[in-house]
Amino acid sequence: MGLLLSASHQILEFACRKAFQRYRQQANDLEAVQRQKLDQFLKQHTSQSLSYEAFVEKYPITRYSHWKEKIEQSRQSGKNCLGSEKIVRFQPTSGSSEALKFIPYTQSFLNELDEAIGLWLTNLYREHPQLKNSTHYWSVSWLPESQRKLLENSNLNDDSALLNVSKRVLSKITQAVPAEIALAESAEDAMFATAVFLVADKNLGMISVWSPTFAMQLLDVIEQNQNEIVNVLRMGQWKRRSLDYLKAPRSSEQSYKLQRLDLKEPTAWTELWPKLALISSWDTASAERWAKNLQDRVANVAFEGKGLWATEGVVTIPFNNRYPLSYQSHFYEFLNLESGQTVPSWALKVGDIVSPVITTGSGLIRYVIDDELEVTSFYDQVPCFLFLGRKMTVDLVGEKIDQITAQKVLATFQQEDYVPVSLLGIEFCEIKKPHYVLLSEGNLAKQPSAIELDELLKENFHYELARNLGQLDEPEVKHVDDAWYYYKTLAMHNGMIEGNIKPEPLKKMKTKII
């Protein structure tokens, strides 16, 4: 396995090298590359040849609601109603306005993603050469039965599925956890099985997930089920019959190692996985706190943040300790949040606060990703960004609560031993009108009252008006022992996908858990 593993990494690195070279060689030709991307897209998808200036005149800015009907028609008919190219899969994603959205993936779009992945992997191998002699964990998220029925079997929520066929074959050899875990009967079973496969793998070198809370949860599962995992690895058999569809891993060496470790010690994880060299996850905006906790949890392991990857497309990638635009992937514009103007990537300036607008091989044209970015610097001509957070507004009845308001609420009530985690807008409740819930953990004696929360929210004129008109019910303060677990459970209850969930300071939920 050692030779096969090493050879697979070498071939994978070679296959990714061209994307790396293209990115570096053309970084001083941003406008030319981007105009060519647009021209190729228009010829392929619209049979037109337009300048950028004419393109802007002809096509409006769009969001998911603009494409939803055509996407649903495509899913029902099996034909691509967005363009001429065959749709190879529909990728599910959780959104701020939809519990579950489906984004069409064509081969052209996958090729665009491959440009970013190739750059990222090549850079990883250069920065951390020890990864060439280890296995990797790329996030595999459990899918509930209700969502599986909406998807084809090929649409398991497996990050490696974004690679092209040859790279996917190579990556499977280097993976620590099988994709079939997504088909477990429950999220609990999926997490447990993932934990067992990870512990069984003495060659684990990288853990790559989206949310840092997902990684911490995996560590919790290992710690809480230490004895059971030891027994599974020693016998090579599941004690949970619901997992019998998977062949259980067996490793006497790892079982004995796990048995003697005190997993509360930060150094224990590198004793369990001596080759563990890198953990990658979101680490900015609302994820920053959780990423720091994750880094503290696992000692002596390098950490790398994610760029901005949305299911609809990739915007930035980690490269040279910055997050430059993945300019070789899609055609990019940016909505300036101060001026309201939309400009191409080559017109950006340091200090601009923007939201990405992408045109991609999936057929989405001038599609807004409602995230907020700041231009911080340039790599040659390529803009680099800092992710500031989601440009999100919760609007249950017209009150328009925004991120700034939510962050003010969290900051106002936060104390050393009391932590407000998120402000939740609850759209539907059988016993109440729409209302807000402040989710928190810590010292219960420090918890604010519902009245205090209400008064603070009433500083927003539209919220106060909605309360006075009786459109919004009194808010609630929900105190729990583990706020992240409650948040995640609630999000999944609302149809979101576990691996895609990250704590947001402001989040709309259709229903709540009473």
N, C-alpha and C positions, 0 to 999 in steps of 0.2 A: 504493500500500500504506500510505503514511503516514496519509492521511485515513481509510481503512478501519480501520486499527489504532486511531487515536485515537477514532473514532466508536464502535468496539466496546467500548473501555474505558469510555467515557462511559455507554453503555447498560448495561453490566455493573454499573457503580457504582450507577446509578439503580435497577437491579433488586435490588441488595443492600441498599439504604438502609433499607427497611422493617424488616428484621431488626435493623439497627443501632439504629433508633429504638425498637423494641419492647424491646430489651435494656436500654437506658438508662432508658426511661420506667417500666418495671415492676421495676426493681432493688430498690425498697423494698417490694415485695409478694411476696417470695420464697415464703412459705408458701402464699399464695393461688394463685399461678401453678402451683406444684408439685402442690398438691392437685387443681387442675383438670386438669393433665396426667395424673395417675393416674386420675381419673374418666373422662376421655376414652378412655384406654387400656382400662380395664376394660369400658366399654360396647361398644367396638369389637371387642375380642378375646375377651371372655368373656361378653358380654351381661349383665353384673352391674353393680350400683352399690354399691360398698363404701366405707366410710371408710378412711382410712389404717390406723387401729388394727385394723379387721376384716381388711383386706388382709394385714397382717403375721401375724395369727393363722392365716389360711387357707393362705398360700403360703410354702414354705420357701426358704431361701437355696439357690442353685443354682450349678453350674459346668458346663463344657462336657460332661462325662461324663453329666450329667443329660439333656441335649438331643441327644446324639450319635445315638442310635437314631432319633429322630423326624426329625432332619436328613437322615440317610442314607435313610430312607423317602421323604422329600420329594424328594430328588435322584433316586431310582430311579423313583418313581411320577409325578413331575411335578405332584403335588398338595401343597399346604401342609398338613403334619401338625401344625404348631404353632398354626395359626389359620385364619381364614376368608379372609384377604387373599392375593391372588396373589403368589408369590415371583418377582421380576423377574430376580434373579441370585443366585449363590452366590459370596461373596467369599472367596478363600483367604487363610489367614494361618498364620504359624508360631507355635507355642505352646510353653510349657515342658513340657507333658505330652503333646503331640501334635506330630509332625513337621509335619503339615498339617491344619488345621481348616477347615471350611467354614461360613461364617456366612450365613444367609439374609437377603437384602435385599428388603424390600417397598417400595412407593411411600411408605407412611407413614414408614418408617424413613429413606428418602432425604430426605423433607421435613424430618425432624428434624435430619439432618446439614446440610441446606441452611440452617437457622437459624444454625448455628455458622459455616459457610463465609461466609454473608452478612455476619455481624458482622466476621469476620476480614478479608475483602477490603475492606470499607468502611473499616475502621481502617487497613489498609495504604495505601489511596489517600490517606487524610488525613495519615498520617505521612510518606509518601513520594510526593508528587504527581507526581514525575518518572516513576513507573511507568505513568502513563497514556499515555506516548508511547514505550513500549518493549514488546518481547516478553518472555514469561516461560517458564521451564522448570519444569514440574511433573513430578516423578519418574515415569518409566515404567520398570518393571522387567521384565527378561527372564524368560520362563517356559520351563522345560525341556519337551521333548516329552512326557515322562511325565505332567506336570501339565496340559498343554494338553488331553490326551485326557480329563481329568476335568472340563474346563470347557467352557462354550459359548464361541463366538468373541467374544461380547460381554463376556466376563469378562477381558479383558486387564487387567493390573495397572497401570492408568492412573489417577492421582489425579484427573484432570478428570472421570472417569466418575462421581464422587460428586455432581456438580452435576446440577440438574434439566435438562430437555431444552433450554430456551431459553438458559440460562446456559452449557450445554455447547457449544452452537453458537457463542456469542459467544467463549467461551474458546478454542475451536479456532483462531479467527482470530488470537488473541494468543499461541499456543503456538509455541515455537521448534523442537520435536522431535515428529515424528509418532508416534502410539501404536503403529503397526505394527512399530516397532522391537522390541517384545516378542516378535515371531514369528521373530526371527533364529535361525539354526541353532545358534548357541552364545552363551554369555554374553560371550565375547571379541568376537564380531561385533557384538553389541548395544551393548556399551560403545564400540567403535570408531565405529559408525554414529552413536551419540549424540554423541560428541565431534566428529565431522565436522559434523553439523547445528548444534551449538552454535557452533563456530568460524565457520561460514558466516554466522551471524546477527549482523550489525553492530549490530542494535537490541536485543540481549539486555539486559534490565534487572533480572531477578530469577532466581535459582536457588533453587528450593524442593525440598528432599529431606528424607527422614526422618533417615537416619544421616549424620553429617558425614564418615564414612569413605567413603561412596559418592561424595560430592562430591570428596573428595581423590583418589579413584581415577580419576574423570573427568579431573581436572587432570593426573594422572600419564599417562593414556592420550594426552592431547594432547601432553604433553612428549615421551614416548617414541616417538610416531609422527608427529612434527612434519613431516618431509619427505614422508611418504606422504599426510598430510592436505593439505599444500600442493598436491601433484600431483592429488589428487581434486578439489579446489576449482578448480584451474586448468583441468582437462579436463572436469569435470562427469561423470566416469565412475569407477566403483569398480574397483579392481584386484583385489578379492576377489569372485569370481564368486558366492559364497554370498549376497552382498548385492544381487544384480541384481533381486530382487523389489521393491526400493525405488528410486525415482528419485533419483539422486545430486544433491545441491545443487551449484551452481556460483557462485563469486564470485572474480573476479580480484582485486578490492580486498582481500578478507580473506586470500586466499592470499599476496599480496605482504606484507601486514602480518604474518602469522604467520611468514613466512620470515625476517624480519629481527629478530624478538623473541628475547630471552634469557628463557625462561620460568622460569628459576630466580629471577629478580628479582620481588619481590612486586608491583611497579608494572606489570609486563608485562601482567597480566590486564585491567586497566582501559584499557591502550592497545589491547588486542585488542577489548575491549567497552567503549567510552567511556560507554555509558548504564548500565552495571552499577551498580545502586544498593543492592541488598539480597541477602544470602544468608540463607536460613532453614533451620534444621536442629535436631535435638535438641541440647541443650547442658547438660543436668543429669545428675547421678548418673554412671553409667559412661561417658556420652558427653561429659562435660565436658572431659576432656583432649584428645579428638579435635577438639572444636569449637574449642578454643583454637588447636590446630595449623592448623585451616582458616582461622581469622581471621588468623593470622600469615602464612599462605601468600598471601592476597589482600589487598593494601593498599588503604586508602581506600574501603572498601565497608562499609555498615552491616550489622549482623548482628542477627537476631531468632531467639530460641528457639521451639520448638514447644510448644504445650500438650500435654496428654495425650489423644492420639487412639489408640484401639484399634480394630481391625476391628469389634469388637462394639458400639462406640459412642464418642462423644466425651465427655470429662469436663471439660477445661479448654481455654481458648483464650487466646492472648496478647492483652492489652488493657490500655492505659494502663500499660505497663511492669510488669504483674502477670499472674497466671494465674488469673482468676476462673472459677467454675463456669459451664458452658454451660447455664444453668438453663432456657432456652427450648427445649432439645432433648428430653431424655428425662426420666423420673422417676428421681430420685437418692436413694439412701440411702448410708450409710457405716458400715463395720464398724470399730469402734474397736479397734485392735490391742492396747491396754493392758487395757481392761475386757472385751473380747469382745462387747460389746453393739452392736447395729445401731440407728442413729438416722437420722432424716430430715435433709436438708440444712439445714433451718432450726434444728436443735438443735445444730449444731457450735459449737465454741469455739476461739479462738486457742490453738495448742499441741497440739491433738488430732492424733494419729498414726492414720491411717485407710487403709482400702482401699475403693474405690468399689463400690457395688452398684447396678446399673442395670436398669430395666425399659423396654423399647424397642418401637417399632413393628415390629420384626422378629419379635416374639412371645416374645422371651427375657424371663423374669420373675425378678426379684431375682437377677440374674446377677452373680457376683463377678468383678471384675477384680483379679487378684492383684498390684497395684502398691501401693507404699507412698507416701503423701502426708502432708504436714504442713500444717495450717491456719496461715497466716502473717498474714492480715489480712482485712478485709472491704471490698468495693466496695458501698456502701450496705449492704444486708442480705446480699449475695451473698458467700459465702466464697471466698477466694483461697488457692492452694495452692503448695507447693514439692514437686516430684517428688523423692523420696528414692531410688527404685530399685524393682526387682521384689521382691515378697515371695515369694521362691522358695526351695524346698528340693529338693536332689537326693537321692533315696532309691533307691539301686540294689538294696540288699538289707536295708534297715531302718536304715541308718546315719544318715540325716537330716542331711546337711551343709547348713548354711544360708548365707545371704549374709554374715553377720557372720564366720563361720569363714573363708569364702573371702577376704574382704577382709583379714582378719588374715594369712592366708598370703601374699597379694600384698604387703602392707605390710612383713612381716617380711623378705622376700627382696629387696625393691626397693632398688637402689642407683643412684647418679647415672648410671652407664653400663650398668646392667643392669635391665631392666624385665619383671617377670612380668605377663602380660596377662590370663590367665583360668585358672581351675581347671575342668577338663572332667571330668565323670563319664561314663565310657564303659560303656554297658550291655552290649554284646556284642562279643566279639573271639574269633576262631577259635583263637588260641593262648594266650589268657589268660582268667581269670575277670574279672568286672566290676572296674574299677579306675579310679583318678583319674590325670589327666595335667595337669601344670603347664606351660602354654604360655608361652614367654618369648622375648625378643630382647635383643640387646646384647652386652656383654663376656662371652664364654664362660667366661673364668677365674673370673667371679663367680657362676657357676651353682651352686645348691645340689645336693647329691646326692639320690637317691631316698630314701635312709635319713633324711636331714634332713627331707625333706618328709613322710615317713611318721610320724616322731616328732611333728612339729607337728600333723598331723591326728589323731594318737592322743590329743590332749588332749580330743577329742570322745569321750565314753564309748562311744557306740553304734558309732562307727567302729572304735575299738580292739577292741570285742567282735567285730565282723564280721571284722576281720583275724585275731584269735586263733582264731576258729571256722573260718577258711579260706574265708569267703564272699567276701571281697574279696582281689584280688591286690595285690602290691606296686605302689605308684604309680610313675609315670614323670615325668621332666622332659624336655620337648620343646623344644629350642632351634632357632629358625629365624631367617633373616635378616629376614623380613617377617612378623611375627606376625599382623597384621590380615589379610593375604592368605591365610595358612594357615587362620586362624579362619573366614574367609568361605568358602573352598573346602570346608572340613570341614562347615560348616553347610549348604551347598548339596548336598554329598554325602549329607547326612542329610535331604534333602527340603525344605529351607527356601527361601524366595523371596529373591533377592538384595537387592532394594531394602528389604526389611523387616529385614534382618540388622543388628544393632548389637552391638558388643563387650559382653559381660556378664562380671562378675567370676566368676560361677558359671553353668555351663551343662551340661545333660544332653545327651549325644549317644548315639544308638543304636549307631553304629559309629565307628571312627576310620580315618584313612588311614595304612596301615603304611609 
